[in-house]
């Protein structure tokens, strides 16, 4: 009987050992499953991040390509407008002086004083715009030439006054015109022969030229 009891105890121990071993294996399997699940979850999250990154990159690349296309269109339109502006420019006429070049610089104080007393300029020929005639129209069309649509310019052309024509053609204001008219004829010729007033503020450019010719020839002063 004792032997049977011992055998029975041994069997119970073996059963307990087998049971514990089975439980240990079950725990290990559960741990392995948890690890695999965590690994799969991490992989899934990584894939989701990659997809979101690709989605974000696509709109950015599209917006960049659209911006590049807009820049190209803007540059092409600006270049075409600048080229059309160059093609549409009309050469500005140059005022020619009828006074001999020798009379521009006085050679004696008496000549300077005589020039200072002169207030009204003499008639000076004006080069007509391209296609213009002496009557103030384009040959064969009866239309006013380019740059003569302004009423002030038409009046200046009728009067034959070079100072009025120059100021009206370039848009100089009345005060600048009077300052130019107050100069002697020789200095007026110098100012007019410097060419057109290519600036946003032509009156300021004209006044600058007037001041410059006064400084070049001392003794001349503003009469207006």
BELZI-V202420 format. One record per helix or strand. SS is the DSSP state (h for helix, s for strand). FROM is the first residue (numbers start at 0). TO is the last residue. If there is no record, write none. Layout:
ss=SS from=FROM to=TO
ss=SS from=FROM to=TO
//
This chain:
ss=h from=1 to=86
ss=s from=94 to=94
ss=h from=100 to=102
ss=h from=108 to=116
ss=s from=125 to=125
ss=s from=131 to=131
ss=s from=137 to=137
ss=h from=150 to=158
ss=h from=161 to=169
ss=h from=173 to=180
ss=h from=184 to=192
ss=h from=201 to=215
//
